[in-house]
Amino acid sequence: MVLSFARYDIEKLCGFKSKKLTMVNYVFTFIIGVLFTVLFYGLLIPFYGKDISMIDMFFHGGSANRSSLPYYTVFLTCWSMAILLVKLLKLKNQRRAFELNILPEDPNFVLSPRTAREILDRIYMQVDQPSCYALLDRIDLALGNLKNLGNVTGVSECLASQANNDEEYLANSYTILKGFIWAIPVLGFIGTVLGLSDAVGGFGKVVAKGAEMEELKAALGGVTGGLATAFETTLIALVLALIVQLFAKFVLNEEELFLDECADYCNRNIVAKMKNINLNGDENI
């Protein structure tokens, strides 16, 4: 066996159910996200409480009375990064199918219903689960329908339909991730609103007591300091959302490139080497 899906798929290796193409198992990525979050805060803890605002803003409480929302923001970011990293690993496994010798090396080889069985046998001799690989699944589908369709146009349409299905499936694999990218900055805004509410509410209490000018100045200074702390949650969220968005665009581009390569491979190595079958059952190049 040249290519074993269970051996190279990261989810299978870790004992989780693997999804089609680069769709991820969300339980698996959730666990990785938790581990990433723990690792992130484990790296920050030694520097916490040393009056480093860029570190302290990720923790709640303290003299600035920061909210706990950065914890959730960081966790969603780590979960998103886990999803993207697993997708990259699954994509790397999918690309292994291009390394297989599926077609005979004879340059004069022509695909026909008679030789399609030979190609399918070569695939199943080299791969334990061909249907788990996008490229091999398309080839299996094309060769399986060659005998029924019997012409290049029909098989080409079949491959095009499968390509569209893969593209839709790929787009759907980003649904949860898009939700996280939307939720991360929203959490930041919520944290800012809560901070603004506390700061303004505290100032309102001082004004309601009829405080002197010096007391009002001191209270106003507390408000401005509170506003700075409140906006920290938005800063964290926007920066993290930007990082996730850029990484997601990179992974999406890699996946779209892979699907284009699959389509090109099928056109050059399957459709271009096929024979037509006329109504009398005779084969024509």
Steps between C-alpha positions, in 0.01 A plus 500: 500500500661825386257751647304440820243763595488384862877537524527856372173663609555694823148436633521125436841486665358662815201266513232739371257460213637667190285718277501521120766710323625766743187522713613468862369314802392782732537293817861433404573865417321613819743292706795643308358849551486445876861381499608803295320731745668338800836524326443866413417599857774276633747711303350826630464414871870551585468861380157571656485762775828665404331816373520397134173622353532288182507192725262606776223585254450127428408436867194613694487680836789693645505867588353585160213256559527348151224272373535127433397530134859481369505136618212416266651706220831317527326163517297562183819615331685186607211281387498676163874452462460133590239460225727663243806300603309172478364602159857559381609158625202334333575689180858373510365146521265564207793611285670163549262358238686693229812295573336168402567326169142447393538488122740276308820669385425409137446836319267326254270371774134584437219477752198299399242282674742209446795670671303688769491189716879481485534856629252439779693189605822704506333757727365244747836322510674822607239663727294350781216758486494676161166666572664701779720680247333764282713425194459123517129530572456704181700249296306209648174672414613579146624151423199342665270699271714456189333175405152651544564841344743385233609844376739775597230764534298294745797419721617863487161616621512241777842624612384862483200418716721330758736799494208733576392275787851508646510878475168532682614256767821697541306826538274341763804388699561868584154566645597457866831679447323801347279507808807511724657779295177697545469419871857592603470878436145500634630368832751783498227757445293348780795526735548864404132579558514337842812699585339824382191426704701446818716809445211736422285346772770565759534861391123542513494393864762762586301772324179392670661551841570865418876461527741791496701597193813316615299184557342536158842537339623189676187310396536621142859377500371161610251504212769566239717227650204265496434583135858407411456166675162444336640546151767237568246224440418643157870533418563135590197381305574699185865391487414134557215511246736649243754221558235231464352663191837522323587140587156385384549676166834325455353156575199563276728600216701179544184289495363672191836447328482132591154463345625671183790254488257210535293629207810552288632152583170338401486693172856415401515139621142376474295696247789555260579126491144375450343336200150571385253220442261522211151356493622173353733444792813580298765715657623820333787716617 
